[in-house]
Amino acid sequence: MTDPSDRSTARPVLVLNGPNLNLLGVREPEVYGKETLADIEALCHATATEHGLRADFRQSNHEGVLIDAVQEARTAHRGILINPAGYSHTSVALRDALAASDLPVVEVHLSNIHTREPFRHFSYVSAVASTVICGAGAYGYALGLAQLARLTAVVR
C-alpha cells in the first residue's frame, strides 16, 4: 500500500494550457516571450520534481477539452495550474468546472493582463483561483508550481 505522506507517489498536478499557447515562441514573442510550449513543459516537469510533485502537462485550443480535463482532475489530480489564455475573459463554463473541482487552482499568465487591452483585465478564472500569477513570463509556471506544492503539501 502506498504511504499517503509520500508526495512523490501522490496524484500529479494538472498543468493545463488554453488556446493558442501551442504557438508560443512564434506568436507575438514581444508579448509572450521566446520560450516555446515545449520549453515551458520541460520547466514544469523539472520544477514539479524539485517540489516532490509530478506534472501532467496538457494544452488544447478547445474549450470542451479543457473542461473535460478539469472534470477528470477532480479524482485524478491534486491541484490545477492553468493558463486559460483567451478563455480567461470569456468562459464561464471553464470557471464553473474549476470551481466544481474542489482542488486548489493557480492561474498563470505569461503577460501582465492588467497592462494590456481593457478586455483582458478581467478573468472569470481569477474568482475561483487561490493564486493568480501574471507578467512573470515562463517563470510564472515555476512560481505557480511552487505555490501548488505549498497548497497541496502532505503534512508529515
Secondary structure, DSSP 8 states (H G I E B T S, - for coil): ---TT-GGGS--EEEEE-TTGGGTTTS-HHHH-S--HHHHHHHHHHHHHHTT--EEEEE-S-HHHHHHHHHHHHHH-SEEEEE-GGGGGT-HHHHHHHHHT-S-EEEEESS-GGGS-GGGS--TGGGG-SEEEESSTTHHHHHHHHHHHHHT----
